[in-house]
Amino acid sequence: MVLTFSIVVVVSVLLAYPIATYLNMDHMRAEKEGRLLRAGERLATMSREVKTGNLERFLENSTGLSDDFALTLFDDSGKSVSIGLLDGGENVPILRAAAEKVLQGEIYKSYQASDWFVFSPVRIVVGVPLAVEGKSYALFLKPKPVDDDRRIVILVLSVVLLIGSALILIASRYIVGPIKQLTRATHLVARGNFNINMRVKRKDELGLLTESFNHMAGELKQLEQMRQDFVSNVSHEIQSPLTSIRGFSKALKQQPDLKEEVRDRYLGTIERESERLSRLVDNLLQLASLESDHHPFHFTTFELDEQLRRAVLACEPQWANKRLEIRLDLPKVKLTADADQMNQVWINLLSNAIKFTPPQGVIHVSLTVYTDKVTVTILDSGIGIAAENKERIFERFYKADASRQRKIEGSGLGLAIVRKIIHLHNGSITVKSDVGKGTEFTIILPNH
């Protein structure tokens, strides 16, 4: 980064002088022409008092007193004398035609722009007529290269380069420092350490990058915690039925003379735990499939109201056993979706409503049709959900409290599967609940 900035400064410095010269070329030309013309007119006035034999010495003395110009003198015979050579002896050539014009009394001006990419002077020639003792001369004035000025400019630009480089080196620490911290932090994250919170005091792009990194580290920390909880919950959920199956199997093996009713009870427990384990594995596989990009979906158009009625009838043994009142408000509507997946959504939600509604309670299933969407509401008069638990009920294996986990069977995957299916259909699901008053699930599905 320092090298890049330094290169930029060097290039800028190298271009600064020639660009400034190019942009001020007209001003420099007019200024130098005016200065040369004034000098030529003064020399012409002063030379009137000089004799012909002393003219060259007079001009030499004049150029010796000034570092601004060099002279070339033409007489009417075409002979020329250079006084004050340029660049160590190299003079600007003057055409014979130009000398003829000046000898006839004209003022001559010639301008030749230098290559503005190098430090070379602007080449200007001014010619004025000169008369000494009745003899005509053509006096040409040319500016000398001002080496001192160029050296000063180069010195100033060099100092700017050095100071700028030093300041850039200092500024780069302000820029590179946070990047080094981010690099160290990424190494920590790569090793699995997500307890990172970098302090942010700046509002520029690096500040935004640091904030994004802190957010990413926080999300990864939550994801890691969810993974650990998931492994722990899966292990617990699988271990529980396996322990029951293993325990009752040993009891049957070690006590072959058990009574028939006790044996049947043991076998029934083994069967229920085996089914529970099978459902858990099926739910895990389904949730993993839904979260992948390759879960098969078969969209069809079906009557949503009839599907909801069939789901209620499928759960009849459960709600009839608890003498629950089922209220249906289902106008006719067709929906384009995966019918099997949506049927599982209704079964899971109805099963939860039945589980957590006390005997002789009420479950209300309603359907509202809009222009571009449909809304399904499942409201029960059950035990409700505490406010601190409503945000987590869609997490995998989450159960609101330990007493519910012991009294009511369930793996804690049902609502996670429901939400995933709804989101895959570009829909949404929300919950409203008050403890002791019941719970209301609202599902919104697009219907194009």
SENU-746149 format. One record per residue (C-alpha): residue number from 1; chain; x, y, z. Coordinates in steps of 0.2 Angstrom, whole numbers, plus 2048, in hexadecimal, padded with zeros to 3 digits. Example, Ala and Ser with C-alpha at 12.3 -4.5 7.8 and 13.67 -1.06 7.14 Angstrom:
+------+------+-----+-----+-----+
| fiza | base |  xx |  yy |  zz |
+------+------+-----+-----+-----+
|    1 |    A | 83E | 7EA | 827 |
|    2 |    A | 844 | 7FB | 824 |
+------+------+-----+-----+-----+
% end
This chain:
+------+------+-----+-----+-----+
| fiza | base |  xx |  yy |  zz |
+------+------+-----+-----+-----+
|    1 |    A | 800 | 800 | 800 |
|    2 |    A | 80E | 80C | 804 |
|    3 |    A | 817 | 807 | 7F4 |
|    4 |    A | 807 | 80B | 7EA |
|    5 |    A | 804 | 81C | 7F2 |
|    6 |    A | 817 | 820 | 7F0 |
|    7 |    A | 816 | 81C | 7DD |
|    8 |    A | 806 | 827 | 7DC |
|    9 |    A | 80F | 835 | 7E4 |
|   10 |    A | 81F | 833 | 7D9 |
|   11 |    A | 814 | 833 | 7C9 |
|   12 |    A | 80A | 842 | 7CF |
|   13 |    A | 81A | 84C | 7D3 |
|   14 |    A | 822 | 848 | 7C2 |
|   15 |    A | 813 | 84D | 7B9 |
|   16 |    A | 80F | 85D | 7C4 |
|   17 |    A | 81C | 869 | 7BC |
|   18 |    A | 81A | 864 | 7AA |
|   19 |    A | 807 | 865 | 7AB |
|   20 |    A | 808 | 876 | 7B4 |
|   21 |    A | 813 | 87C | 7A7 |
|   22 |    A | 808 | 876 | 799 |
|   23 |    A | 7F9 | 87E | 7A1 |
|   24 |    A | 802 | 88E | 7A3 |
|   25 |    A | 80A | 88E | 792 |
|   26 |    A | 801 | 89D | 78B |
|   27 |    A | 804 | 8A8 | 79A |
|   28 |    A | 817 | 8A3 | 79B |
|   29 |    A | 818 | 8A7 | 788 |
|   30 |    A | 810 | 8B8 | 78A |
|   31 |    A | 81A | 8BC | 799 |
|   32 |    A | 82B | 8B8 | 791 |
|   33 |    A | 827 | 8C0 | 781 |
|   34 |    A | 823 | 8D0 | 78A |
|   35 |    A | 833 | 8CF | 794 |
|   36 |    A | 83D | 8CC | 785 |
|   37 |    A | 835 | 8DA | 77B |
|   38 |    A | 838 | 8E7 | 789 |
|   39 |    A | 84A | 8E1 | 78A |
|   40 |    A | 84C | 8E3 | 777 |
|   41 |    A | 844 | 8F4 | 777 |
|   42 |    A | 84F | 8FA | 785 |
|   43 |    A | 85F | 8F3 | 77C |
|   44 |    A | 859 | 8FB | 76C |
|   45 |    A | 857 | 90C | 774 |
|   46 |    A | 868 | 90B | 77D |
|   47 |    A | 871 | 905 | 76E |
|   48 |    A | 86E | 916 | 765 |
|   49 |    A | 87B | 91D | 76F |
|   50 |    A | 888 | 90F | 76B |
|   51 |    A | 894 | 910 | 75D |
|   52 |    A | 894 | 901 | 751 |
|   53 |    A | 8A4 | 8FA | 756 |
|   54 |    A | 89F | 8F9 | 768 |
|   55 |    A | 88E | 8F2 | 765 |
|   56 |    A | 893 | 8E0 | 768 |
|   57 |    A | 89C | 8E4 | 778 |
|   58 |    A | 88D | 8EE | 77E |
|   59 |    A | 881 | 8DF | 77B |
|   60 |    A | 88D | 8D3 | 783 |
|   61 |    A | 88D | 8DE | 793 |
|   62 |    A | 87A | 8DF | 792 |
|   63 |    A | 878 | 8CC | 792 |
|   64 |    A | 885 | 8CB | 79F |
|   65 |    A | 87B | 8D5 | 7AB |
|   66 |    A | 86B | 8CA | 7A8 |
|   67 |    A | 869 | 8B8 | 7A9 |
|   68 |    A | 858 | 8B9 | 7A0 |
|   69 |    A | 85C | 8B9 | 78E |
|   70 |    A | 86A | 8B6 | 781 |
|   71 |    A | 86C | 8C0 | 771 |
|   72 |    A | 86F | 8BD | 75E |
|   73 |    A | 873 | 8CC | 754 |
|   74 |    A | 871 | 8CD | 740 |
|   75 |    A | 878 | 8DB | 736 |
|   76 |    A | 871 | 8E0 | 724 |
|   77 |    A | 87E | 8D5 | 71C |
|   78 |    A | 877 | 8C5 | 725 |
|   79 |    A | 885 | 8C3 | 731 |
|   80 |    A | 880 | 8BD | 742 |
|   81 |    A | 888 | 8BE | 753 |
|   82 |    A | 882 | 8B4 | 762 |
|   83 |    A | 884 | 8BC | 773 |
|   84 |    A | 880 | 8B1 | 783 |
|   85 |    A | 87E | 8A0 | 77C |
|   86 |    A | 870 | 894 | 782 |
|   87 |    A | 873 | 883 | 78B |
|   88 |    A | 886 | 884 | 78B |
|   89 |    A | 888 | 889 | 779 |
|   90 |    A | 878 | 883 | 770 |
|   91 |    A | 86E | 891 | 769 |
|   92 |    A | 85D | 893 | 762 |
|   93 |    A | 85E | 893 | 74F |
|   94 |    A | 857 | 8A3 | 746 |
|   95 |    A | 852 | 8A2 | 734 |
|   96 |    A | 858 | 8AF | 728 |
|   97 |    A | 846 | 8B3 | 723 |
|   98 |    A | 843 | 8B9 | 735 |
|   99 |    A | 853 | 8C4 | 735 |
|  100 |    A | 84D | 8CC | 724 |
|  101 |    A | 83C | 8D1 | 72C |
|  102 |    A | 844 | 8D9 | 73C |
|  103 |    A | 851 | 8E2 | 731 |
|  104 |    A | 842 | 8EA | 728 |
|  105 |    A | 83C | 8F1 | 738 |
|  106 |    A | 830 | 8E3 | 73E |
|  107 |    A | 82E | 8DC | 74F |
|  108 |    A | 831 | 8C9 | 74F |
|  109 |    A | 829 | 8BC | 75A |
|  110 |    A | 82C | 8A9 | 75A |
|  111 |    A | 825 | 89C | 766 |
|  112 |    A | 82A | 88A | 767 |
|  113 |    A | 822 | 880 | 775 |
|  114 |    A | 82D | 874 | 77E |
|  115 |    A | 829 | 862 | 781 |
|  116 |    A | 81E | 864 | 791 |
|  117 |    A | 822 | 853 | 797 |
|  118 |    A | 834 | 858 | 79B |
|  119 |    A | 83C | 866 | 7A4 |
|  120 |    A | 841 | 871 | 795 |
|  121 |    A | 83E | 884 | 793 |
|  122 |    A | 832 | 88C | 787 |
|  123 |    A | 83B | 891 | 778 |
|  124 |    A | 837 | 8A3 | 773 |
|  125 |    A | 840 | 8AF | 767 |
|  126 |    A | 83C | 8C2 | 766 |
|  127 |    A | 844 | 8CD | 759 |
|  128 |    A | 845 | 8E0 | 759 |
|  129 |    A | 84D | 8EC | 74C |
|  130 |    A | 85D | 8F5 | 752 |
|  131 |    A | 865 | 904 | 74A |
|  132 |    A | 877 | 909 | 74E |
|  133 |    A | 87F | 918 | 745 |
|  134 |    A | 873 | 916 | 736 |
|  135 |    A | 876 | 903 | 735 |
|  136 |    A | 868 | 8F7 | 737 |
|  137 |    A | 869 | 8E8 | 742 |
|  138 |    A | 85D | 8DA | 747 |
|  139 |    A | 85E | 8D5 | 759 |
|  140 |    A | 857 | 8C5 | 75F |
|  141 |    A | 854 | 8C1 | 772 |
|  142 |    A | 852 | 8B0 | 778 |
|  143 |    A | 84E | 8AB | 78A |
|  144 |    A | 85C | 8A1 | 793 |
|  145 |    A | 857 | 891 | 79D |
|  146 |    A | 855 | 896 | 7AF |
|  147 |    A | 85D | 887 | 7B7 |
|  148 |    A | 85C | 88D | 7C8 |
|  149 |    A | 849 | 88F | 7C7 |
|  150 |    A | 848 | 87D | 7C1 |
|  151 |    A | 853 | 877 | 7CE |
|  152 |    A | 848 | 87F | 7DB |
|  153 |    A | 838 | 877 | 7D4 |
|  154 |    A | 840 | 866 | 7D3 |
|  155 |    A | 846 | 869 | 7E5 |
|  156 |    A | 835 | 86E | 7EB |
|  157 |    A | 82D | 85F | 7E3 |
|  158 |    A | 83A | 853 | 7EA |
|  159 |    A | 836 | 85A | 7FB |
|  160 |    A | 824 | 858 | 7F8 |
|  161 |    A | 828 | 846 | 7F3 |
|  162 |    A | 831 | 842 | 803 |
|  163 |    A | 825 | 84A | 80F |
|  164 |    A | 816 | 842 | 805 |
|  165 |    A | 81E | 831 | 807 |
|  166 |    A | 821 | 833 | 819 |
|  167 |    A | 810 | 839 | 81C |
|  168 |    A | 809 | 82A | 812 |
|  169 |    A | 814 | 81E | 81C |
|  170 |    A | 80C | 825 | 82C |
|  171 |    A | 7FA | 825 | 824 |
|  172 |    A | 7FD | 813 | 81E |
|  173 |    A | 7FE | 80E | 830 |
|  174 |    A | 7ED | 815 | 833 |
|  175 |    A | 7E7 | 80B | 825 |
|  176 |    A | 7F1 | 7FB | 826 |
|  177 |    A | 7EF | 7F9 | 839 |
|  178 |    A | 7DD | 7F4 | 838 |
|  179 |    A | 7E0 | 7E8 | 82A |
|  180 |    A | 7ED | 7DF | 834 |
|  181 |    A | 7E1 | 7DE | 842 |
|  182 |    A | 7D4 | 7D7 | 837 |
|  183 |    A | 7E1 | 7CA | 830 |
|  184 |    A | 7E5 | 7C4 | 841 |
|  185 |    A | 7D3 | 7C3 | 845 |
|  186 |    A | 7CF | 7B9 | 836 |
|  187 |    A | 7DD | 7AD | 83B |
|  188 |    A | 7D4 | 7AB | 84C |
|  189 |    A | 7C3 | 7A8 | 844 |
|  190 |    A | 7CB | 79B | 838 |
|  191 |    A | 7D1 | 792 | 848 |
|  192 |    A | 7BF | 792 | 84F |
|  193 |    A | 7C1 | 7A0 | 85B |
|  194 |    A | 7B1 | 7AB | 858 |
|  195 |    A | 7B2 | 7B5 | 868 |
|  196 |    A | 7B9 | 7C4 | 85F |
|  197 |    A | 7B2 | 7D6 | 85F |
|  198 |    A | 7BE | 7E3 | 857 |
|  199 |    A | 7BC | 7F5 | 85D |
|  200 |    A | 7B5 | 800 | 850 |
|  201 |    A | 7B9 | 813 | 851 |
|  202 |    A | 7B9 | 818 | 83F |
|  203 |    A | 7AB | 81A | 832 |
|  204 |    A | 7B4 | 817 | 822 |
|  205 |    A | 7B4 | 808 | 817 |
|  206 |    A | 7C0 | 7FF | 823 |
|  207 |    A | 7B5 | 803 | 832 |
|  208 |    A | 7A6 | 7FB | 828 |
|  209 |    A | 7B1 | 7EC | 824 |
|  210 |    A | 7B5 | 7EA | 837 |
|  211 |    A | 7A3 | 7EB | 83C |
|  212 |    A | 79F | 7DE | 82E |
|  213 |    A | 7AC | 7D3 | 835 |
|  214 |    A | 7A6 | 7D5 | 847 |
|  215 |    A | 794 | 7D1 | 841 |
|  216 |    A | 79B | 7C2 | 837 |
|  217 |    A | 7A4 | 7BC | 847 |
|  218 |    A | 795 | 7BD | 851 |
|  219 |    A | 78A | 7B4 | 844 |
|  220 |    A | 797 | 7A6 | 843 |
|  221 |    A | 798 | 7A5 | 856 |
|  222 |    A | 785 | 7A3 | 857 |
|  223 |    A | 786 | 796 | 849 |
|  224 |    A | 793 | 78C | 852 |
|  225 |    A | 788 | 78D | 862 |
|  226 |    A | 779 | 787 | 858 |
|  227 |    A | 784 | 779 | 851 |
|  228 |    A | 78A | 774 | 862 |
|  229 |    A | 778 | 775 | 869 |
|  230 |    A | 772 | 76B | 85A |
|  231 |    A | 77F | 75D | 85D |
|  232 |    A | 77B | 75D | 86F |
|  233 |    A | 768 | 75C | 86C |
|  234 |    A | 769 | 74F | 85F |
|  235 |    A | 774 | 744 | 86A |
|  236 |    A | 767 | 747 | 879 |
|  237 |    A | 758 | 743 | 86E |
|  238 |    A | 760 | 734 | 867 |
|  239 |    A | 767 | 72E | 877 |
|  240 |    A | 757 | 72E | 880 |
|  241 |    A | 74D | 722 | 876 |
|  242 |    A | 75D | 717 | 874 |
|  243 |    A | 75F | 716 | 887 |
|  244 |    A | 74C | 711 | 889 |
|  245 |    A | 74E | 704 | 87B |
|  246 |    A | 75E | 6FD | 882 |
|  247 |    A | 757 | 6FD | 894 |
|  248 |    A | 747 | 6F4 | 890 |
|  249 |    A | 750 | 6E8 | 884 |
|  250 |    A | 75C | 6E2 | 892 |
|  251 |    A | 74D | 6E0 | 89E |
|  252 |    A | 745 | 6D5 | 892 |
|  253 |    A | 755 | 6CB | 88F |
|  254 |    A | 759 | 6C9 | 8A2 |
|  255 |    A | 747 | 6C6 | 8A8 |
|  256 |    A | 740 | 6B9 | 89C |
|  257 |    A | 732 | 6B4 | 8A9 |
|  258 |    A | 72A | 6C5 | 8A9 |
|  259 |    A | 717 | 6C6 | 8A9 |
|  260 |    A | 70F | 6C8 | 899 |
|  261 |    A | 708 | 6D9 | 89C |
|  262 |    A | 719 | 6E0 | 8A2 |
|  263 |    A | 721 | 6D8 | 893 |
|  264 |    A | 714 | 6E1 | 888 |
|  265 |    A | 717 | 6F1 | 890 |
|  266 |    A | 72A | 6F0 | 88E |
|  267 |    A | 728 | 6EB | 87C |
|  268 |    A | 71C | 6FA | 879 |
|  269 |    A | 728 | 706 | 880 |
|  270 |    A | 736 | 6FF | 875 |
|  271 |    A | 72A | 701 | 866 |
|  272 |    A | 725 | 713 | 86A |
|  273 |    A | 737 | 718 | 86D |
|  274 |    A | 73C | 710 | 85D |
|  275 |    A | 72F | 71A | 854 |
|  276 |    A | 734 | 72A | 85D |
|  277 |    A | 746 | 727 | 857 |
|  278 |    A | 741 | 723 | 845 |
|  279 |    A | 736 | 734 | 845 |
|  280 |    A | 745 | 73D | 84C |
|  281 |    A | 751 | 736 | 83E |
|  282 |    A | 744 | 73A | 831 |
|  283 |    A | 742 | 74C | 837 |
|  284 |    A | 754 | 74E | 837 |
|  285 |    A | 756 | 748 | 825 |
|  286 |    A | 748 | 752 | 81F |
|  287 |    A | 74E | 762 | 827 |
|  288 |    A | 75F | 75F | 820 |
|  289 |    A | 758 | 75C | 80F |
|  290 |    A | 74D | 76C | 810 |
|  291 |    A | 75D | 776 | 815 |
|  292 |    A | 766 | 770 | 806 |
|  293 |    A | 764 | 776 | 7F4 |
|  294 |    A | 75E | 766 | 7ED |
|  295 |    A | 74E | 762 | 7F6 |
|  296 |    A | 741 | 75C | 7EA |
|  297 |    A | 732 | 767 | 7E8 |
|  298 |    A | 723 | 763 | 7DE |
|  299 |    A | 717 | 772 | 7DB |
|  300 |    A | 705 | 76E | 7D7 |
|  301 |    A | 6F5 | 778 | 7D8 |
|  302 |    A | 6E9 | 771 | 7E6 |
|  303 |    A | 6DB | 777 | 7F0 |
|  304 |    A | 6E2 | 77D | 800 |
|  305 |    A | 6D2 | 77D | 80A |
|  306 |    A | 6CF | 76A | 807 |
|  307 |    A | 6E1 | 767 | 80C |
|  308 |    A | 6DF | 770 | 81C |
|  309 |    A | 6CF | 766 | 820 |
|  310 |    A | 6D8 | 755 | 81C |
|  311 |    A | 6E6 | 75A | 828 |
|  312 |    A | 6D9 | 75E | 836 |
|  313 |    A | 6D1 | 74D | 832 |
|  314 |    A | 6E2 | 744 | 833 |
|  315 |    A | 6E5 | 74B | 844 |
|  316 |    A | 6D3 | 746 | 84A |
|  317 |    A | 6D9 | 738 | 856 |
|  318 |    A | 6E3 | 744 | 860 |
|  319 |    A | 6D7 | 753 | 861 |
|  320 |    A | 6C8 | 747 | 864 |
|  321 |    A | 6D1 | 73E | 872 |
|  322 |    A | 6D3 | 74F | 87B |
|  323 |    A | 6C1 | 755 | 876 |
|  324 |    A | 6C7 | 764 | 86D |
|  325 |    A | 6BC | 770 | 863 |
|  326 |    A | 6C2 | 772 | 851 |
|  327 |    A | 6BC | 782 | 848 |
|  328 |    A | 6BF | 784 | 836 |
|  329 |    A | 6BD | 793 | 82B |
|  330 |    A | 6C3 | 78E | 81A |
|  331 |    A | 6BD | 796 | 80A |
|  332 |    A | 6C1 | 78E | 7FA |
|  333 |    A | 6D3 | 792 | 7F3 |
|  334 |    A | 6DF | 78A | 7E8 |
|  335 |    A | 6F2 | 78B | 7EC |
|  336 |    A | 701 | 787 | 7E1 |
|  337 |    A | 70E | 77E | 7EC |
|  338 |    A | 716 | 76E | 7F1 |
|  339 |    A | 706 | 765 | 7F8 |
|  340 |    A | 70F | 758 | 802 |
|  341 |    A | 71B | 765 | 80B |
|  342 |    A | 70C | 770 | 80F |
|  343 |    A | 702 | 762 | 816 |
|  344 |    A | 710 | 75E | 822 |
|  345 |    A | 710 | 771 | 827 |
|  346 |    A | 6FE | 76F | 82C |
|  347 |    A | 700 | 75F | 835 |
|  348 |    A | 70E | 765 | 83F |
|  349 |    A | 705 | 775 | 844 |
|  350 |    A | 6F5 | 76C | 848 |
|  351 |    A | 6FE | 75F | 852 |
|  352 |    A | 707 | 76C | 85C |
|  353 |    A | 6F6 | 775 | 85F |
|  354 |    A | 6EF | 765 | 865 |
|  355 |    A | 6FD | 761 | 870 |
|  356 |    A | 6FD | 771 | 87A |
|  357 |    A | 6EB | 774 | 87B |
|  358 |    A | 6E2 | 76D | 88B |
|  359 |    A | 6D3 | 762 | 889 |
|  360 |    A | 6C3 | 76A | 883 |
|  361 |    A | 6CD | 778 | 87C |
|  362 |    A | 6CA | 780 | 86B |
|  363 |    A | 6D4 | 780 | 85B |
|  364 |    A | 6D0 | 78D | 84D |
|  365 |    A | 6D6 | 78A | 83B |
|  366 |    A | 6D2 | 799 | 82F |
|  367 |    A | 6D7 | 79D | 81E |
|  368 |    A | 6D7 | 7AF | 816 |
|  369 |    A | 6D9 | 7B2 | 803 |
|  370 |    A | 6E1 | 7C1 | 7FC |
|  371 |    A | 6E5 | 7C6 | 7EA |
|  372 |    A | 6F7 | 7C0 | 7EA |
|  373 |    A | 6F8 | 7B6 | 7FA |
|  374 |    A | 6EF | 7AB | 806 |
|  375 |    A | 6F0 | 7AB | 819 |
|  376 |    A | 6ED | 79C | 824 |
|  377 |    A | 6EB | 79E | 837 |
|  378 |    A | 6EB | 790 | 844 |
|  379 |    A | 6E5 | 797 | 855 |
|  380 |    A | 6E4 | 78C | 865 |
|  381 |    A | 6DF | 78F | 877 |
|  382 |    A | 6EE | 786 | 87E |
|  383 |    A | 6FB | 78A | 88B |
|  384 |    A | 703 | 797 | 880 |
|  385 |    A | 716 | 79C | 87E |
|  386 |    A | 720 | 7A8 | 889 |
|  387 |    A | 726 | 7B8 | 881 |
|  388 |    A | 738 | 7B3 | 883 |
|  389 |    A | 735 | 7A2 | 87A |
|  390 |    A | 72C | 7A8 | 86B |
|  391 |    A | 73B | 7AD | 861 |
|  392 |    A | 743 | 79C | 864 |
|  393 |    A | 735 | 790 | 860 |
|  394 |    A | 73B | 78E | 84E |
|  395 |    A | 74C | 788 | 853 |
|  396 |    A | 750 | 776 | 851 |
|  397 |    A | 74E | 76C | 861 |
|  398 |    A | 748 | 77B | 86B |
|  399 |    A | 73B | 777 | 878 |
|  400 |    A | 733 | 785 | 883 |
|  401 |    A | 736 | 77D | 894 |
|  402 |    A | 73C | 76D | 89C |
|  403 |    A | 72B | 768 | 8A3 |
|  404 |    A | 724 | 769 | 891 |
|  405 |    A | 732 | 75E | 88B |
|  406 |    A | 72E | 751 | 898 |
|  407 |    A | 71B | 751 | 896 |
|  408 |    A | 719 | 752 | 884 |
|  409 |    A | 722 | 748 | 876 |
|  410 |    A | 72B | 751 | 868 |
|  411 |    A | 73C | 753 | 861 |
|  412 |    A | 73B | 766 | 85F |
|  413 |    A | 73E | 765 | 84C |
|  414 |    A | 72C | 768 | 846 |
|  415 |    A | 72B | 77B | 846 |
|  416 |    A | 73C | 77C | 83F |
|  417 |    A | 736 | 771 | 830 |
|  418 |    A | 726 | 77B | 82F |
|  419 |    A | 730 | 78C | 82D |
|  420 |    A | 73C | 785 | 821 |
|  421 |    A | 72E | 77E | 816 |
|  422 |    A | 725 | 78F | 817 |
|  423 |    A | 735 | 799 | 812 |
|  424 |    A | 738 | 78D | 804 |
|  425 |    A | 727 | 792 | 7FD |
|  426 |    A | 72B | 7A5 | 7FF |
|  427 |    A | 71F | 7A6 | 80D |
|  428 |    A | 720 | 7AC | 81F |
|  429 |    A | 71A | 7A5 | 830 |
|  430 |    A | 717 | 7AF | 840 |
|  431 |    A | 711 | 7AB | 851 |
|  432 |    A | 707 | 7B4 | 85E |
|  433 |    A | 705 | 7AD | 870 |
|  434 |    A | 701 | 7B1 | 882 |
|  435 |    A | 704 | 7A5 | 890 |
|  436 |    A | 6F4 | 79D | 895 |
|  437 |    A | 6EA | 7A5 | 887 |
|  438 |    A | 6F0 | 79B | 877 |
|  439 |    A | 6FA | 79C | 868 |
|  440 |    A | 6F7 | 7A2 | 856 |
|  441 |    A | 702 | 79D | 847 |
|  442 |    A | 6FF | 7A7 | 838 |
|  443 |    A | 706 | 7A1 | 827 |
|  444 |    A | 707 | 7AC | 818 |
|  445 |    A | 709 | 7A4 | 807 |
|  446 |    A | 70B | 7AC | 7F6 |
|  447 |    A | 6FD | 7A7 | 7E9 |
|  448 |    A | 701 | 7AD | 7D7 |
+------+------+-----+-----+-----+
% end
